[in-house]
Amino acid sequence: MMRLPIHLHLSLGYLAVLLIGMSLAATLSWLAVEQLYLDTQRENLLAQANLTAAALSGSPLPINEPEPYSQTLNTMPGIHTHILDEQDAVIVDLPLPSLASQVRVPRAEITSTISSEELMYRSEIRQALQGQSATAIRHVPAAGNSRVLYAAAPIFGVDGNPAGIVYLAMPLPSAGLPPDTILQFAGAVLIAALLAGAAGMLLARRISRPLEELAQAARLVAAGNLDQQVSTQNSIAELHSLSRDFNTMTAGLRQSDQAKNAFIADVTHELRTPLTVIKGTIETLEDGALDDLAGRGPLLTSMHQETNRLIRMVNDLLVLTRADAGALHLRVELLDVGEVARSRCERLAPLTARRHIDLRVIVEDTADLRAPGDPDRLAQVIDNLVDNAIRHAPDGSEVTVSVAREHSDVRCAVSDHGPGIPAQHLPLIFERFYRVDASRGRHTGGAGLGLAIVRALVLAQGGQVSAHSIEGEGTTITFRLPSN
């Protein structure tokens, strides 16, 4: 199947519509012009007949030698005039008392002539005999079915009654219009078609150019070049919207690609550190430290800690991967969020003793704090938030966990009085491996997965999570679970 560029499709489609439209318009215009031409010729011929009849009214009619009424003569160029009266050769038997009762008509058998009876029954002649001017268009079979325009006007005698008829005949063009008029009409149609075609080509090009640019940019994006932007300066609303959405899409792809690269780099870095420690410890033990009972203890402890760290990181990444895929297996039941918060804080309280941090739990006992959720996942959310707050809280400060009812939700907020988070970092703290202070060590600052896991688990349970921070005063992380 042959595929053509869009501008050719648009041009050919526009040309087809143009040809159909122009053909219809030309046909209607032709009919209108032809009718106008015929109406003009009728008026002119009838006016000439009336003038001739008026000039002859009240005076004796000219007497001619008898001649047959020839049809073929009327098809010759020019205006042919006949005066029909009782002396003329082509006078018919008129049923009027004031005129002759018998008409002399030659008996010659001529195919181009008509009988007096046939002439009598012509509508325009009958109207003229009644005193009214009239016209008619007839085809002459003897002259190749040519069209002839006739005009009949009554000649009034001294008594005011029709005494004769002025009968004019004028041949009409076989094409319906005079040749010069046809040429002018054809020229006008041709010029209009050329102008419309040029306008159509410009319009098609105007539409196709941005689409071709979009197609080219899309091909480059498909090839891996995400730094593509197209112009949005287009007066066509759909093309403007399409270009804007394309730029938004490529910006999103660039951001996703950057996030993917950063994620891979972070995972690689996070895994390399404990693996390096473990590898170094194993090499040290192999070099003879294994036989050193006093020295091998710290080495094995360090290796155990790094192994646990690796296991935690892998588990965290597994949780995030399952959450992204919607494959988290939740054991949902009706939980008292206040009781869960109390129990988790009691378990984490030993972490605050050495630094003299006061871990307080404030629960609104008068409210119904039950909400559907997974007990293990909810405990993991609170553990991550409290652990994060303790790590950032100054020694001797306070960390507060408050649980209360808020409309149809149960709200849990964890607050610290640490250094706070700058406003430009606040929207990003739930991203994976994101640390506000990149210089903090992994042991003090964590791997940057805790808040990402909090968001994933809260969203999986139908809740919402948000952060509020004032630099230098502290940070509050809040999550809400719907109670029904």
Stockholm file with secondary structure:
# STOCKHOLM 1.0

chainA/1-484         MMRLPIHLHLSLGYLAVLLIGMSLAATLSWLAVEQLYLDTQRENLLAQANLTAAALSGSPLPINEPEPYSQTLNTMPGIHTHILDEQDAVIVDLPLPSLASQVRVPRAEITSTISSEELMYRSEIRQALQGQSATAIRHVPAAGNSRVLYAAAPIFGVDGNPAGIVYLAMPLPSAGLPPDTILQFAGAVLIAALLAGAAGMLLARRISRPLEELAQAARLVAAGNLDQQVSTQNSIAELHSLSRDFNTMTAGLRQSDQAKNAFIADVTHELRTPLTVIKGTIETLEDGALDDLAGRGPLLTSMHQETNRLIRMVNDLLVLTRADAGALHLRVELLDVGEVARSRCERLAPLTARRHIDLRVIVEDTADLRAPGDPDRLAQVIDNLVDNAIRHAPDGSEVTVSVAREHSDVRCAVSDHGPGIPAQHLPLIFERFYRVDASRGRHTGGAGLGLAIVRALVLAQGGQVSAHSIEGEGTTITFRLPSN
#=GR chainA/1-484 SS CCCCCHHHHHHHHHHHHHHHHHHHHHHHHHHHHHHHHHHHHHHHHHHHHHHHHHHHTTSCCCCCCCCCCBSGGGGSSSCEEEEESTTSTTCCCCCCTTSCSCCCCCCCCCTTBCCHHHHHTCHHHHHHHTTCCEEEEEEEGGGTSEEEEEEEEEEECTTSSEEEEEEEEEECCTTSSCHHHHHHHHHHHHHHHHHHHHHHHHHHHHHHHHHHHHHHHHHHHHTTCCCCCCCCCCSSHHHHHHHHHHHHHHHHHHHHHHHHHHHHHHHHHHHHHHHHHHHHHHHHHHTTGGGCHHHHHHHHHHHHHHHHHHHHHHHHHHHHHHHHHTCCCCCCEEEEHHHHHHHHHHHHTHHHHTTTCEEEEEECTTSCCEEEECHHHHHHHHHHHHHHHHHHSCTTCEEEEEEEEETTEEEEEEEECSSCCCTTTGGGTTSTTCCSSTTSCHHHHCCSCHHHHHHHHHHHTTCEEEEEEETTTEEEEEEEEECC
#=GC SS_cons         CCCCCHHHHHHHHHHHHHHHHHHHHHHHHHHHHHHHHHHHHHHHHHHHHHHHHHHHTTSCCCCCCCCCCBSGGGGSSSCEEEEESTTSTTCCCCCCTTSCSCCCCCCCCCTTBCCHHHHHTCHHHHHHHTTCCEEEEEEEGGGTSEEEEEEEEEEECTTSSEEEEEEEEEECCTTSSCHHHHHHHHHHHHHHHHHHHHHHHHHHHHHHHHHHHHHHHHHHHHTTCCCCCCCCCCSSHHHHHHHHHHHHHHHHHHHHHHHHHHHHHHHHHHHHHHHHHHHHHHHHHHTTGGGCHHHHHHHHHHHHHHHHHHHHHHHHHHHHHHHHHTCCCCCCEEEEHHHHHHHHHHHHTHHHHTTTCEEEEEECTTSCCEEEECHHHHHHHHHHHHHHHHHHSCTTCEEEEEEEEETTEEEEEEEECSSCCCTTTGGGTTSTTCCSSTTSCHHHHCCSCHHHHHHHHHHHTTCEEEEEEETTTEEEEEEEEECC
//
